[in-house]
Amino acid sequence: MKILVINAGSSSIKYQLLDMDDESLMASGIVERIGEAQGELSHKKIVKGNEQKTVIEKKIGNHREGMHLLIDMITSAETGVIASTDEIDAIGHRVVQGGELFNSATLIDKSVKQAIEENNPLAPLHNPANLTGIAVAEELFPGTPNVAVFDTEFHQTMPARAYMYALPYEFYEDLKVRRYGFHGTSHKYVAKNVASAMNRNPEDINVITIHLGNGGSITAVKGGKCIDTSMGMTPLAGVMMGSRCGDIDPAISGYIAEAKNISAAEVDSILNKKSGFKGICGMNDMRDIHESAAGGNQRARLAVDMFCYQVKKYIGAYFAALGTVDAIAFTAGIGENDDIVRAGVCSDMEGLGLELDAAANDGRISHQKKISKDGGKVDIWVIPTNEELQIAQDTIDVVRGN
Ligand code: AMP
């Protein structure tokens, strides 16, 4: 079965075509700057592990044109990997916010689209773009099933004590204010794969999954099900991130708005775009931050120190929430590549049974690897995430009615 995975943003479409008979990647790419004077498509054709890259720069007026372009790429003689779009069995769409309406991947029909639209106020930048991607796919691939896979669905198993905020109860009832959590597809993939790497059933173990990329979130997974996660109603909550502040005293928002005489929207933009690593040291890429810290930049050092400490505190909290923990698993850009952060997070955690093997932790890690000492109480793993593969697997399950 061949599955096309689509992740439509407000001005971009990311795509992957996967051959699910052997779970291999056939092609991937991104259409960017849709609607701007000059757009760009960057496409990779992958044959037997060899990549052939094509870049096209031209005006891409809208998502429909963008989708046409990517269809040309995957089907043309030069850059393509299939003869016609008829070979695509189903399309899996990443949808950011499913709210309380969706706890699993879902075949898209009119009522599902309506329900996604109902969640637009909770994800005003993402859900409308996801819906545009779905509409264009329905138009250009008539008869092909479309499946929505939600970032939030894995977290729908959280109990009320974990997802409720201590606010007036009607805010939950009327405005849907609660913790939803994000990166669910990644946490699901990592929780499942760490279990199989340990030769255990996901149902039999408790795991803390630690997704640290440009955005970061940590999830407590009990017997394969999420019981708590660090992001909240929006992806702003939890640990500090590239440019997002993470958890702060909520009174700070009003204080800044008043002191600087700026609107709530401006405060929101500062918390999302000018905070986190960027706010502390002016850089948001961890590679640059380490380089600068090594050169003596104290703010860069502080950013790394704060980050490791915040991740460590969530791990401690989720040990308490889970009762017993069999493994913690790092993933995503920082989690997979950054041995300094992994070491910082796991330092002085012997009391909880976490003992890092310094040699195994060394350097970037691009495959599933145990990085704790043998015989330790709690395993520490690096499990490279693959959200697109998880979306493709969920899409197949829906199409087959599993
Ligand atoms: P992601 O959002 O998962 O794509 O992760 C992107 C982030 O991973 C970047 O912003 C970097 O901060 C981080 N990253 C990528 N490669 C490395 C590396 N070799 N060392 C440290 N951080 C890295």
Boltz pocket constraint, residues with backbone or C-beta under 6 A from the ligand:
constraints:
  - pocket:
      binder: B
      contacts: [[A, 212], [A, 213], [A, 214], [A, 215], [A, 242], [A, 284], [A, 285], [A, 286], [A, 287], [A, 332], [A, 333], [A, 334], [A, 337], [A, 338], [A, 364]]
      max_distance: 6.0
